[in-house]
């Protein structure tokens, strides 16, 4: 009996291996290969970036375009491909948006776009239950579509779809890299569920039920194990902050292949205007964040309302809150509308202005006039918008957690670089304190904050990114 069982096990293993090899061979034969020949006569190495929302206009997209530009400036025999679900936009439109939003200049020869028809498979609203699992499995299907349309030599997941990594490595035969902005699951998420805390990703119904909380915690723990297995297929991992690095090291467990590379922030553009004492900045608060639930714009509005309520009635008219962010789809549009309703309920609608999908020049102008730069996302992985606000000369008021706390709003030259808070009361009190700083205190903090953000510049990112990937890229440099 034992012999029969061993025989069945061996046969099963053989069948699985042969099936895998057959599928791999079929993929290699059927999947499209982009053939481009360089001036040296070599076939160009194809580097594929999996970024289904490449036209979104957020910090992750800035990383994408800066990485592509860095690769093209460094290596001769390479062509970059972006797998995008933005089927309603041409490649020229996407390149123009990168120019308008980030001031990054690319040409059609720098990047080839592969349009994916099934991006809906990774959208959260498609999976009202077991959302993480649904999106992850959906990303594998979307990744398979991408691989069949263009099989790369080097694959880079630049948007956090870890379940695509083994697909491209073991079936596609590519070297795989990941730039991780935010772990799909973390110990903090487990802590929210186990502590029965209500959050944007932990509904009130679940947080009030011991059975539902236990079931969700079990689901999260199983998912975390699978997520770790997917991540460990990476040849190289780049993370954007100390907070992200800690969680990825904990879950993926490949510290020797994990490197922190801060994302690129266009600090030079925002520093063009010199800081002048008493430069007449208006009394308004500006926020830069995509209109997504985790950004917690409602906390910004409630905090500002409490601050406004603490002022004498005749002074309130001087203060404004400007919410600047990009909108990706109907869900984001609905979220903005609900925020407008909230401002009406709190009777501050005349004080709050929404600036949707603004161009780079408009963003620059909004920052130049602001006194306070506001951020409210709990455990923000990094916070490019925070860096931009500091470079522009605003005094930052950020959430007391994640990347802002560990990497950005930290002491520099033995002085503070901004403020941190985590409650409505804390934010409102900090706004009051900032607006009441005297000129000397305000200018000292602004100068210190601006000096501290040089380490997040485009040039520093380019150098660190290229140093990190050089071992993976078997490419000759340009001369």
N, C-alpha and C positions, 0 to 999 in steps of 0.2 A: 504493500500500500504506500509506504514511504517513497519507494522508488518511482511509483506512478505519479505521486504528487510532485516530486522533484522534476520528473520529465515534463509534466504539464507546465510547471513554472518556467523551465528553460525554454520550452516551445513558445510560451507566451512572450518571454523577453525577446526571443528571436523574431517573432512576428511584429512586435512593436518596433524593434530596431529596423527591420526591413521596410516596414510601412513608413517610418520616418525618412529613411534614405530614399524611398521611392518618391515621396512628396517633395523632398528637397531637390531631387534630380528634376522632377517635373517643374518646380518653380524656376530653377536655373535655366531650363530650356524654354519655358513659356514667358516668363517675366521679361518686360521690355528693358533693354540696356541702352542707356543714352551714350552714344558714341560721338565723341568730339575729339578732334586731333589738334594738338598744339603746333606751334610754329617749329618746334624741335622734331616733329614727326611722331611724338609719343601720343598714345591714347590718354586723354585727360582723366584724372581721378575724379569720380563723381562723389560729392559730399551732399548727402540728403538731410535736410532739416525738417523734422516733423512738427509743423506748427499750424494746425487747422484754422486758427483764428489770427493769421498773420496781419490782418488789416484792422485789428482791434484798437491799436493806438495806445496800449498800456506799456508798463515798464518791461514786461517780457518781450514785447515786440522790439523795443529799443536794443535789448541784448541780441536778438536775432539779427537785426540789420548791422549792428556794429561788428558782430562776429563774422558775418559774410564779407563785410568790407575789409576786415583785418585779414581774412584768408586770401582774398584776391590781391591785396597789396603785398602779401608775404610770399605766396606760392605761385609758381608759373603755370604748371600743368594741372589745373584744377577747374572744375565747373561746379557751381553750387546750385542745388535744386531745393525748392521749398514746396512741401506738400501742404496745400491750403484748401480749405473748404469754402473759401470766398468765391463761389462760382459766378456771382453776379458782378465781379470786378475783373477787369483785364489786368495783365501783368503791369502795363504802363500805369494804370490807375493806382495799383498798390504801391508802386515805386514813388509815384507822385505824393501819395499820402505819407510815406516815410519821410519825404522831403519836407512836406508841410508841417507834420506833427513833431518830427525829431530833428529837423535840420540836417538829415543824413542824405548825402547825394549818392545815388546808385544809378547805373545805366542798365538797359535791357540785356546787355552782354554780360553783366555781372551775375545774373541769377535767372534760372529757368523755373517757371511755375508749373506744378502738376496739380490740376484741379481735381478735388475729390468730391464725389457726388453724394456721399452718405455721411456727411458731418453730423446729421441729426442723431447718429448712433452714440455720440459722446455728449449730447446735451442733457442736462440734469432733468429737465421737465419730462423727458421720455421715460424716466424711471422714478415714479413717485415713492416707491419702496425699494430698499436695497440699492440706493442710488450709486454708492461707490462701486459696488460689484457690477452693476449694470453698465455704468460708464466705462469701467475697466475692460469688461468683455467687449463692449462696443468699440473701444479703441483698438482692440486686436483685429476686429473686422475691418475697421477703417484703415489700420496699418497694413492689412493684407491687400486691400485695394491699392494703397500707395505703393507697396512693394511690387505688385504685378504691373503697375503702370510705369515704374522706374525703379529698378533694383540698383541701389548705390554700392559703392565700395566702402564708404564710411557713412554711418548713420548717426545722426545726433537728434535725440529727443530734447527739444528746447522748450517744451510746454508741460511736462509732468505726466506723460502717458507711459509709465514704466512697463505696462503689460505689452507694449510693442517691442521692447528691447530684445527678449529672447526670440521673437518672431524674425527680426532682421538678422540676428546673429546666427541662429541655428538653421533657419530655413533659407534666409537670404545670403548667408555667408559673408556678411559685412562685419567690420569692426564697429562696435557700438559705444557711443558716448552719451552722456546725459548732462544737461545743465539744469539743475534742480532749483526751482524758485521756492517750492513749498512742498513738503512731503504730503502725499495723498492722505496718509493717516499718521497720527503722532500720539505720543503718550499723553499730551495735553487733551486730545480728543477723547481718549480713554478715560481720563480723569473727569471730564465733564459728565460723561455718561454714568460712571461709577458714583459720582457725587450727586447725581440727579439734578444737575444744574440746567436751567433752560437756556437755550442758545439758538442761533439761526439754523444750526444743523442738529438740534436736539429739541424737538417740539415739547410743548407743555404737557401734552397727553402722555408722552414717554417719560418725561422727567417725574411725573406724579405717580407712575406705576412701577412697583418693584419688579414685577414679572417682565414687563416690557423693557425696563432698564437692564435687567439681567440678560435678556435675550439679545438686546442690541450690543451689550458689552461682549458677549460671546461671539457674536457676528464680527465685531470690530477686531477682536483678538485673532480670530481665524483669518480674517482679511489681512491683518498686519503680517502674519506669517507668510502668506502667499505673496504679498507685496515685497517682502524682504527677499524671497526667492527670485522674483522678477528682477529686482535691482541688482542682485549679485551677479547677473549675467553681464553687467557693464564692464568694458575694458578700462574705462576711465569715467570718473564722476566729478563734475564741478558743482559746487554749491555757492549760493549767493550771500551767505551770512553765517555768523557764529551759531545763531539759533537753528538754522536749517542744517548746518553741519552736525550739530549735536544729535538731532533727531535721525538724520540719515545714517550716521555712524551707529546709532543704537538699533535701528531697524534693518539696515542693509548689511552692516557688519563688515565693510570692506574699507577700513580706514586707510590702508596702504594705497588705495586707488582713489581716494577722495581728497580733493583740493578745494580750498576756499578761493573763489575768484569773485571779488565784488563786482556788481553790475556797473555798466558805464552810465555815467550821469553827465549831462552836458553843462558842466559847471563853468567852463570858459565863457559860453554865451551869456550865462546869467551873471557873470562877474564883470562884464564889459562896462557896466555903469559903476563908477566909483561910489563908495559909501561916503556920504557927506553928512556931517552933524546937522541935525534938525532939518532934514531934506524935505520936510513937508508931506510926509506920507499920510494918506487918508486913514481915517479910523475905521478900517474894515478888516475883517478876518477872511482869509482865502483858504480853500481846501482843494487839493488836487487828488482825485481818486476816481477810478471807474465806478459807475453806479451799479455795484454788486452788493449782495446782502452783507457779506463779511466786512465791508468797509464801514458799515454802521453810520451812515449819514444821519440817521435818526438821533443818535447820540450827539452829533454835532449841533443839530437844530435845537434839541432840548437844552443842551448846555448854553448855547447862545441865548436862548429864550430866558433862561435863569439869570444870565449875566445882564441882559437888557432889563429884566424885571428889577434888578438891584439898583438901577440908575434913577435919578430924578426924572420925571416925565419930560421936562424941557430939554434934557440932554440926549434922550434916546434916539432922536432923529439922525444924529451924527454917525451912528454905528450901523454897519452893514455886514452881512455874511454872504460871501460869494462861493458857490459850489461849482467847481470846474471839473468836468469828467467826460469820458466817452461812453456812448451808448451802443451796444452791440446788436441787440435784437428786441423783439416785442416785450420780453420779460423786463429788460432794463427800462424800456419806455414806461411800462406800468409802474415800476419802482419809483421813477422820477415823479410820476403823477401822484403817487401816494405820499411822497415827501412834500409835494406842494400842498396837499390837503392837510398834512401835519402842521405846516407853517400857518395855515389859516386857523386851524384849531387852537394853536398857541398864540394867535393874534400877532404874529410877527411877519406876515407875508410881504409887507412893504419893505421889510429890512433884509429879506433873503432873495438873492438873485441866482438863477441857474444858467450856467454857461456850458452848452453841450457841444462836444466834438470840435473844440476850438483849434484854430491853426497855431503854429508855434509862435508867430509874432504876437498874436492876441494873448497867448499864455504868458509870454514874456512881459507884456504890458500890465497884465493883471497882477503879476507878482511884484513888479517894480513899485506899484502903488500901495501894496498891502503892509500893514503893521504886523499882523500875526499870521503865521502859516499853521493851519489846523490839520490834525491827523487823529483818527479814532479807532483804527482797526486793532482788535485784540490779536496779539501774536503775529503781527505783520512780519513776513519773512525777512524783508529788508526795508524798503521804503524809498524808492527813487524820488518820488515827489517831495519827500522831506528834505533830501539833499538839495534838490533844485530850489526849494524855498529858502534854505539856509544860504545857498550861493547868491540868491537874488537879494539877500539882505533883510528878509523877514525874520522875525523872532518865532521860532518853532515851538508849538505846543503839541506834543505827540503822546501816543498811548504808552503807558509805562509797562511795556512788555516787548518780547521778540527782538527783532533786528534794531528798531529805533532805540531801545533801551541798551542793548549790548554793543552795538557797533556805531551808531550815528550820534545820538544826543548824549554824548559822553564828555567828561571833562577834557579840555585841551589847553595846554599851556597853563595848567593850574587854575583854569577858569571855566565857568559853565558855558554851554553852547545852546541852551534852550531849556524848555520846561517839559515835565512829564506829568500825566494825570491818568486816572482810570474810572472816574465817576462823574456824573453831571455836576455835582457840587465842586469836585476838584478842578474840572475844566473851567467852570464859571469863575472860581476864585483865581485861577491862574490868568484868565483873560483880564480880570480886574487888575491884578498885580502888574501885568505887562503894560497895559495902557497907562498905568500910573508910574512907571519907571521915569526917572529924570533923564535928561539927554545924555549925560555922561554914562550912566548905567546901561542905557539902551545901546549906545554906540559901541561900548566895550564888548557887550555880548554879541552884537552883530559882526564885529570885526573878528572876534574869536571863532565864531561859528563858520564864517566864510573861510578863514584860514584852515579850518579843520577838514574841509571837504575836498581838498586837492587830491586826497588819496582815493577818491571815487571818480576821478576824471576819465574821459574816453581814452586818453593815452595810457593811463595806468592799467585800465581794463585790457586794452589791446596787447600791451607787453605781457601781462600775466596770462591772458588767454592763449597767446601764441607760445609762450614758454611751456604751458601745460599740455597743449595738444601736439607739440612738435615730436614727441616720442611716438605718437599714433599715426601722424601724417607722413607716409613714405614719399614725400614730394620734394623736388628740387626748389630752392628759393629763387625768387627773382633777383636779377643782378642790376 
